[in-house]
Amino acid sequence: MGPVDGSVRGQLRGWLRPGAVTAAQGLLIAVLSLATHVVLFVLALASLLLIPAFGVGFALFPLATALVRLVTGLHRRLAGWAGSPMATPYLPAPAGAQYGTWRRFRWVVSDPATWRDLAWLLPGAVTGAVCLAAFVVPLYGLEGLLGLPLVLHAAGVWYGYGPFWPIGNLLQALLCFPLGALFLAGGLAAGRWLVWLHVTFARFLLPPTRSAELALRVRQLTVTRAETVDAQAAELRRIERDLHDGAQARLVALSMSIGLAEQLVQRDPEAVRRLLAEARETSGQALAELRGLVRGIHPPVLAERGLDGAVRALALAVPLPVEVTVDLPGRPPAPVESAAYFAVAEALANVTKHSGATRAWIRLGHVDGRLRLVVGDDGRGGADPVAGTGLAGIGRRLSAFDGTMGVSSPSGGPTVVSMELPCELSSPRTSPSSGTG
């Protein structure tokens, strides 16, 4: 195969693959819309009408709404696959809002997203049904190109190719080849627009409104602030405990040794020398513990060399090869830089303690106003942020700065911890890439 043939094949594959994905999306949207929308709308309407008649609607309407939210949630996920993600717009359920209770009914009825979902069901069924053409038309094209009409005609079976093309003779059967190419090309080209039409219409009602987004944001920040306050309180308790059990105990022992030496300075000079030697050793240990405590609060290497140099220093301390790639055209703000440093440090500690890896890698970069960090290893996998405190602590640390963390760790590895922190950089400079073993 020559280079021209390879280029044509590559272009054809690049054109067919997204078209096939769009056709599958159109089929899923159409099946979901046609199979559920009308039924759910009737069920929700009937449950509302039963409220004054029998009162059972108080229990049935929240159940119907739960099914509606399940379906609209699937539509939001399909919209995300089509490149138009939508956030969940619902208000959180209050405490004690069990099914069959008045509190549950009041919560569902008072949520504006409930009525937006119901208003979307019937129009969404229409636009979803239109998406079926994104699958059916290319399917007709494949039938024609594969010669199915010709085969059925030769077998004496009547066959209607497409909606308006009965196969009556050999010429009509042969014409299905160019028609198949036309159906396939047109269907794949128009399919993405049909899916786009459905998703664009859904964006009018399914995403949260501006006020709902602000309310969700306020709730998220409230939770984040509470977690940050708890984390800071725990950190202060740790510092207090380290000072009390470490440096303070050393200094008390030092004071006692010096006091005893004062009492023995005239009677036993040799004992005084021994006590002073012990005091000197104790003071050195206290100084080392204080230095370690200060490094835990804000490492000097981070202040002197920035996040790039500090992360490379962390990698050098790990007892396995660590590849470090940094692309930071500047320095993040000091609080963000500190949070990123300790997040990487905790991730590397997990690699050393639990992964059984033979190598690891660190990627640092800044894209679209976000500091992105990736720590990975080729270990046994199975890391779970819920099961342990290390990864959960990283998540809490990052959430204080509106950051996020994702963990991919299938059984057998590899484990990849992806972190993001929104920030702007300053002091432009160039950060090369290198491997650190």
Buried (B, 14 or more C-beta within 10 A) or exposed (E): EEEEEEEEEEEEEEEEEEBBBBBBBBBBBBBBBBEBBEBBBEBBBEBBEBBEEEEEBBBBBBBBBEBBBEBBBBBBEBBEBBEBEBEBBBBEEEEEBEEEBEEBBBBBBEBBBBEBBBEBBEBBBEBBBBBBBBBBBBBBBEBBBEBBBBEBBEEEEEBEBBEEBEBEEEEBBBBBBEBBEBBBBBBBBBBBEBBBBBBEBBEEBBBBEEEBEEBBEEEEEEEBEEBBEEBEEEEEEEEEEBBEEBBBBBBEBBEEBBEBBEEBEEEEEEBBEEBBEBBEEBBEBBEEBBEEBEEBEBBEBBEEBBBBBBBBBBBEEBEBBBBBBBBBEBBBBEEBBBBBBBBBBBBBEBBBEBBEBEBBBBBBBBEEEBBBBBBBBBBBBBBEBEEEEBBBBBBBBBBBBBBEBEBEBEEEBBBBBBBBBEBEBEEEEEBEEEEBE
